Amino acid sequence: MQVETVSSKKTHARRIYDILVVEDDPIQTIILKKLFEPYTSYHTIFTDSVKAASQYLDKNKVHAIVSDYNLEDGKGSDLIEYDPEVPIIIMTATKDIDLVVELMKNDEIYDFVLKDYEKNFIEILNRTLDKVIKKFQLTQRLNNQKAQFKQLVENINDVIVRTDAEGKIMFSNQQISDLTGYNALEVFGETYSFWVSESHTAEVEAFYEKQLSRHQEHSNFEFPIDTKHGGQRWVGQSTRLSYDSSGKFLGFLFVIRDITTKKAAELKIKKQNEQLHQQNDEIKKNYEELIKAKTSKKALGIVLILAVVLFLVSEAWLEPIVEEYTGQENNLPGLALKGMIALLLKPIDTLLENYLVKRQIARGKQSSTALPTE
């Protein structure tokens, strides 16, 4: 067994990627080592058999494997079983068309390269390795983004829920348990409205059907939910519609926040406002009744004075005119005039009382809103 390494001369300039090269022909190995030297981004490890390569892979990780197809103790493609995630590039000098077709059909092999030094074999191999490295870099970047997103989702205080196009829950973070009492497995596959309080289910479903039909990208909605243990909480739900690159609807993304405390505070404020309005109405009513009582006495005094005046006018002026006109003394016209005066006293009293009440209330409002002047 033989394991040799060839390190880059410029390791400080860029990241080095480990490439395991399996070649059992000593001359081919020397040529490959020389040809790999200019490529400073590779750290190449050379082995001469499937066994040596497998023993190295048992203890070490590599970014790619470059192996001759026919080796003394097996085939280069046998190394796939040691780590299916590591891309394998097969080298072969064969001109056998059937073997080439077989290699092309093998999905487990990343690529194969013909050992044709006259056709810049090592440059072709390097371009193939470059594709492998770029794929590795992209995969690593995506994995890092996934890890960051997962950490963000798991550490955020809000509940995150993602559904499919039918509204069935495909993902929820662990905060779902704190809010509803259900864990992620219990809600998986359920419709997004299954925990909505029955009194609000139709309203919630209609709201999101409307959002979807209008292609409204974002919405906010508040409603009560029923917890697993029979309680009820209020939530504020921020919703985004998810589409693929072709515009096909993929599902809903919900960010759910517990607003039970906020709702309780709002309800308390509402009750306090209602009580204040009720107290204000009672104060207003008592104030108007007080004004009415005061003005009623005032109006009554004015009406009494008016009545005395009218009776005196009737006695001293109207009745003599009637007697002079008729040419005889008759008490009936005088009684009739006094009766009319008596009947008019009550309406006059009511009208005067209402007028005085309104005027007093208007004055009270003006005095309460007037600013003090120096």
C-alpha positions as CSV (number, residue, x, y, z in Angstrom):
1,M,0.0,0.0,0.0
2,Q,1.3,3.4,-0.9
3,V,0.0,6.9,0.0
4,E,1.7,10.0,-1.2
5,T,0.7,13.6,-1.0
6,V,1.5,16.6,-3.2
7,S,0.8,19.9,-1.6
8,S,0.3,23.3,-3.3
9,K,3.2,25.7,-3.3
10,K,0.9,28.7,-2.8
11,T,-1.4,27.6,0.0
12,H,-1.9,31.1,1.4
13,A,-3.6,32.5,-1.7
14,R,-6.8,30.4,-1.8
15,R,-8.5,27.5,-0.1
16,I,-7.0,24.1,-0.8
17,Y,-9.2,21.2,-1.8
18,D,-8.2,17.6,-1.1
19,I,-8.3,15.4,-4.1
20,L,-7.7,11.6,-3.8
21,V,-6.0,10.2,-6.9
22,V,-6.0,6.4,-7.3
23,E,-3.5,5.2,-10.0
24,D,-1.7,1.8,-10.0
25,D,0.7,2.5,-12.9
26,P,3.9,4.1,-11.5
27,I,4.7,6.0,-14.7
28,Q,1.2,7.4,-14.9
29,T,1.4,8.4,-11.3
30,I,4.7,10.3,-11.9
31,I,3.1,12.1,-14.9
32,L,0.0,13.0,-13.0
33,K,2.0,14.4,-10.1
34,K,3.9,16.6,-12.4
35,L,0.8,17.7,-14.2
36,F,-1.1,18.6,-11.0
37,E,1.8,20.7,-9.6
38,P,0.7,24.0,-11.3
39,Y,-2.8,23.8,-9.9
40,T,-2.3,25.5,-6.6
41,S,-5.9,25.0,-5.3
42,Y,-5.5,21.3,-5.0
43,H,-3.9,19.1,-2.3
44,T,-3.5,15.8,-4.0
45,I,-3.2,12.4,-2.2
46,F,-2.0,9.5,-4.3
47,T,-2.8,5.9,-3.7
48,D,-2.2,2.8,-5.9
49,S,-5.2,0.5,-5.0
50,V,-8.8,0.4,-4.0
51,K,-7.7,-1.0,-0.6
52,A,-5.3,1.8,0.0
53,A,-7.8,4.4,-1.1
54,S,-10.5,2.9,1.1
55,Q,-8.3,2.8,4.2
56,Y,-7.4,6.5,3.6
57,L,-11.2,7.3,3.2
58,D,-11.9,5.6,6.5
59,K,-9.9,8.2,8.4
60,N,-10.0,11.2,6.1
61,K,-12.4,13.4,4.1
62,V,-11.8,14.5,0.6
63,H,-13.6,16.8,-1.8
64,A,-13.3,14.6,-4.9
65,I,-11.8,11.2,-6.0
66,V,-10.0,10.8,-9.3
67,S,-9.4,7.1,-10.0
68,D,-8.2,4.9,-12.8
69,Y,-11.0,2.6,-13.9
70,N,-9.1,-0.7,-13.9
71,L,-7.0,-1.3,-10.8
72,E,-5.2,-4.4,-9.7
73,D,-7.6,-5.1,-6.8
74,G,-10.8,-3.8,-8.3
75,K,-12.4,-0.9,-10.2
76,G,-12.3,2.7,-9.3
77,S,-16.1,2.9,-9.3
78,D,-16.0,0.5,-6.2
79,L,-15.0,3.5,-4.1
80,I,-18.5,5.0,-4.4
81,E,-19.7,2.8,-1.5
82,Y,-17.3,4.5,0.9
83,D,-18.9,7.9,0.6
84,P,-21.7,8.4,-2.0
85,E,-21.6,12.2,-1.4
86,V,-18.0,12.5,-2.7
87,P,-17.9,12.9,-6.5
88,I,-15.8,10.3,-8.4
89,I,-14.2,11.0,-11.7
90,I,-13.0,7.9,-13.6
91,M,-9.9,8.0,-15.8
92,T,-9.5,5.4,-18.5
93,A,-7.3,4.9,-21.6
94,T,-9.7,2.4,-23.1
95,K,-11.2,2.8,-26.5
96,D,-13.9,0.3,-25.7
97,I,-17.1,1.9,-26.8
98,D,-19.2,-0.4,-24.6
99,L,-17.2,0.6,-21.5
100,V,-17.6,4.3,-22.4
101,V,-21.4,3.9,-22.8
102,E,-21.5,2.0,-19.5
103,L,-19.6,4.8,-17.7
104,M,-21.9,7.4,-19.3
105,K,-25.0,5.6,-18.0
106,N,-23.7,5.2,-14.4
107,D,-25.4,8.0,-12.5
108,E,-23.2,7.3,-9.4
109,I,-20.1,8.4,-11.3
110,Y,-19.8,12.2,-11.6
111,D,-17.8,12.1,-14.9
112,F,-15.2,10.2,-16.8
113,V,-12.1,11.4,-18.7
114,L,-10.1,9.7,-21.4
115,K,-6.4,9.5,-20.8
116,D,-5.4,11.2,-24.0
117,Y,-2.4,13.4,-23.3
118,E,-2.3,14.6,-26.9
119,K,-5.7,16.2,-26.3
120,N,-4.8,18.0,-23.1
121,F,-6.1,15.3,-20.8
122,I,-5.0,17.1,-17.6
123,E,-6.7,20.4,-18.6
124,I,-9.9,18.5,-19.3
125,L,-9.5,16.8,-15.9
126,N,-8.9,20.1,-14.3
127,R,-12.0,21.6,-15.8
128,T,-14.0,18.7,-14.6
129,L,-12.5,19.1,-11.1
130,D,-13.3,22.8,-11.2
131,K,-17.0,21.9,-11.8
132,V,-16.8,19.6,-8.8
133,I,-15.3,22.3,-6.6
134,K,-17.9,24.9,-7.7
135,K,-20.7,22.4,-6.9
136,F,-19.1,21.8,-3.5
137,Q,-18.8,25.5,-2.8
138,L,-22.5,26.0,-3.9
139,T,-23.6,23.1,-1.7
140,Q,-21.6,24.4,1.2
141,R,-23.1,27.9,0.8
142,L,-26.6,26.5,0.6
143,N,-26.0,24.3,3.7
144,N,-24.7,27.3,5.6
145,Q,-27.8,29.3,4.6
146,K,-30.0,26.5,5.6
147,A,-28.3,26.2,9.0
148,Q,-28.5,30.0,9.5
149,F,-32.2,29.9,8.6
150,K,-32.9,26.9,10.8
151,Q,-31.1,28.7,13.7
152,L,-33.1,31.8,13.1
153,V,-36.4,30.0,12.8
154,E,-35.7,27.9,16.0
155,N,-34.6,30.9,18.1
156,I,-37.2,33.4,17.0
157,N,-40.0,33.9,19.5
158,D,-42.7,33.9,16.9
159,V,-44.3,30.7,15.4
160,I,-43.3,30.0,11.8
161,V,-45.7,27.8,9.7
162,R,-45.4,26.8,6.1
163,T,-48.2,25.1,4.1
164,D,-48.5,23.5,0.7
165,A,-50.8,24.8,-2.0
166,E,-53.8,23.1,-0.4
167,G,-53.2,24.8,2.9
168,K,-51.8,21.7,4.7
169,I,-49.0,22.3,7.2
170,M,-45.7,21.1,5.9
171,F,-43.4,22.8,8.5
172,S,-43.6,24.5,11.9
173,N,-40.9,25.5,14.3
174,Q,-40.8,24.3,18.0
175,Q,-42.5,27.5,19.2
176,I,-45.8,26.0,17.9
177,S,-45.9,23.9,21.1
178,D,-45.6,26.9,23.4
179,L,-48.4,28.6,21.7
180,T,-50.9,25.8,20.9
181,G,-49.8,22.8,23.0
182,Y,-49.4,20.8,19.8
183,N,-45.9,19.7,18.6
184,A,-44.7,19.9,15.0
185,L,-45.6,16.2,14.3
186,E,-49.2,16.7,15.6
187,V,-49.9,19.6,13.3
188,F,-48.1,18.2,10.2
189,G,-50.6,17.6,7.4
190,E,-53.4,19.5,9.2
191,T,-55.1,22.5,7.5
192,Y,-53.8,25.9,8.7
193,S,-57.2,26.7,10.2
194,F,-57.6,23.6,12.4
195,W,-56.7,25.4,15.6
196,V,-58.8,28.5,14.8
197,S,-61.7,29.0,17.3
198,E,-64.9,27.6,15.7
199,S,-66.6,31.0,16.0
200,H,-64.0,32.5,13.7
201,T,-63.1,29.6,11.3
202,A,-65.4,30.7,8.5
203,E,-64.1,34.3,8.8
204,V,-60.4,33.3,8.7
205,E,-60.8,30.9,5.8
206,A,-62.7,33.6,3.8
207,F,-60.0,36.1,4.6
208,Y,-57.2,34.0,3.2
209,E,-59.3,32.8,0.2
210,K,-59.8,36.5,-0.6
211,Q,-56.0,37.2,-0.2
212,L,-55.2,34.3,-2.6
213,S,-57.8,35.2,-5.2
214,R,-56.5,38.8,-5.3
215,H,-52.8,37.7,-5.3
216,Q,-52.2,39.9,-2.3
217,E,-48.6,39.3,-1.4
218,H,-48.9,40.2,2.3
219,S,-51.6,40.5,5.0
220,N,-52.1,40.8,8.7
221,F,-55.1,39.3,10.6
222,E,-56.0,38.8,14.3
223,F,-58.2,36.0,15.6
224,P,-58.6,33.6,18.5
225,I,-57.3,30.0,18.5
226,D,-58.1,27.0,20.7
227,T,-55.2,25.3,22.4
228,K,-54.7,21.6,22.8
229,H,-55.6,21.7,26.5
230,G,-58.9,23.6,26.0
231,G,-57.7,27.2,26.5
232,Q,-58.0,30.1,24.1
233,R,-55.5,32.6,22.9
234,W,-55.5,35.5,20.5
235,V,-52.9,35.6,17.8
236,G,-51.7,38.2,15.2
237,Q,-50.9,36.3,12.0
238,S,-48.7,37.8,9.3
239,T,-49.1,35.9,6.0
240,R,-47.1,35.8,2.7
241,L,-48.0,34.0,-0.4
242,S,-45.2,31.8,-1.8
243,Y,-44.8,31.2,-5.6
244,D,-42.2,29.4,-7.7
245,S,-40.3,31.0,-10.6
246,S,-43.1,30.2,-13.0
247,G,-45.7,31.9,-10.9
248,K,-47.3,28.7,-9.5
249,F,-48.7,29.1,-6.0
250,L,-46.7,26.9,-3.5
251,G,-48.5,27.7,-0.3
252,F,-48.7,30.1,2.7
253,L,-46.0,31.3,5.0
254,F,-47.4,32.3,8.4
255,V,-45.6,34.2,11.1
256,I,-47.8,33.9,14.2
257,R,-47.5,36.0,17.4
258,D,-49.3,35.6,20.7
259,I,-51.2,38.8,21.3
260,T,-53.4,37.5,24.2
261,T,-52.0,40.0,26.7
262,K,-52.4,42.8,24.2
263,K,-56.0,41.8,23.5
264,A,-56.7,41.6,27.3
265,A,-55.3,45.2,27.7
266,E,-57.4,46.4,24.8
267,L,-60.5,44.8,26.3
268,K,-59.8,46.4,29.7
269,I,-59.3,49.8,28.0
270,K,-62.5,49.3,26.1
271,K,-64.5,48.5,29.3
272,Q,-62.9,51.6,31.0
273,N,-63.9,53.8,28.1
274,E,-67.5,52.4,28.2
275,Q,-67.6,53.1,31.9
276,L,-66.3,56.7,31.3
277,H,-68.9,57.2,28.6
278,Q,-71.6,55.9,30.9
279,Q,-70.4,58.2,33.7
280,N,-70.3,61.1,31.4
281,D,-73.8,60.4,30.2
282,E,-75.0,60.2,33.8
283,I,-73.2,63.5,34.7
284,K,-74.7,65.1,31.6
285,K,-78.1,63.9,32.5
286,N,-77.8,65.1,36.1
287,Y,-76.5,68.4,34.9
288,E,-79.4,68.9,32.5
289,E,-81.9,67.9,35.2
290,L,-80.3,70.4,37.6
291,I,-80.5,73.1,35.0
292,K,-84.1,72.1,34.2
293,A,-85.1,72.3,37.8
294,K,-83.5,75.7,38.2
295,T,-84.9,77.1,34.9
296,S,-88.3,75.5,35.7
297,K,-88.7,77.7,38.7
298,K,-87.5,80.7,36.8
299,A,-89.9,80.0,33.9
300,L,-92.7,79.5,36.4
301,G,-92.1,82.9,38.0
302,I,-92.0,84.6,34.6
303,V,-95.3,82.9,33.6
304,L,-97.0,83.9,36.8
305,I,-96.0,87.5,36.2
306,L,-97.2,87.2,32.6
307,A,-100.5,85.7,33.9
308,V,-101.1,88.6,36.3
309,V,-100.3,91.1,33.6
310,L,-102.7,89.4,31.1
311,F,-105.5,89.2,33.7
312,L,-105.0,92.9,34.6
313,V,-105.0,93.8,30.9
314,S,-108.2,91.7,30.4
315,E,-109.9,93.3,33.4
316,A,-108.8,96.9,32.6
317,W,-108.9,97.0,28.8
318,L,-110.3,94.0,26.9
319,E,-113.5,93.5,28.9
320,P,-114.6,97.2,28.8
321,I,-114.0,97.2,25.0
322,V,-116.1,94.1,24.6
323,E,-118.9,95.6,26.8
324,E,-118.8,98.8,24.8
325,Y,-118.9,97.0,21.6
326,T,-121.9,94.7,22.6
327,G,-123.7,97.5,24.4
328,Q,-124.4,95.4,27.5
329,E,-122.8,94.0,30.5
330,N,-121.9,90.4,30.0
331,N,-119.5,88.3,32.0
332,L,-119.2,85.5,29.4
333,P,-116.6,87.3,27.1
334,G,-114.5,88.1,30.2
335,L,-114.6,84.6,31.4
336,A,-113.7,83.4,27.9
337,L,-110.7,85.6,27.7
338,K,-109.5,84.5,31.2
339,G,-110.0,80.9,30.1
340,M,-107.9,81.3,27.0
341,I,-105.2,83.0,29.1
342,A,-105.3,80.1,31.5
343,L,-105.0,77.5,28.7
344,L,-102.0,79.3,27.2
345,L,-100.1,79.5,30.4
346,K,-98.9,75.8,30.3
347,P,-97.6,75.8,26.7
348,I,-95.9,79.1,27.3
349,D,-94.3,77.7,30.5
350,T,-93.1,74.6,28.6
351,L,-91.7,76.7,25.7
352,L,-90.0,79.2,28.0
353,E,-88.5,76.4,30.2
354,N,-87.0,74.6,27.1
355,Y,-85.6,77.8,25.8
356,L,-84.0,78.7,29.1
357,V,-82.6,75.1,29.5
358,K,-81.0,75.2,26.0
359,R,-79.5,78.6,26.5
360,Q,-78.1,77.6,29.9
361,I,-76.5,74.4,28.5
362,A,-75.0,76.3,25.6
363,R,-73.5,78.8,28.0
364,G,-72.1,76.0,30.0
365,K,-70.4,74.5,26.9
366,Q,-69.0,77.8,25.9
367,S,-67.6,78.5,29.4
368,S,-66.0,74.9,29.5
369,T,-64.2,75.4,26.2
370,A,-63.2,79.1,26.5
371,L,-59.5,79.7,27.1
372,P,-58.5,82.0,30.0
373,T,-57.4,85.5,28.9
374,E,-55.2,87.9,30.7
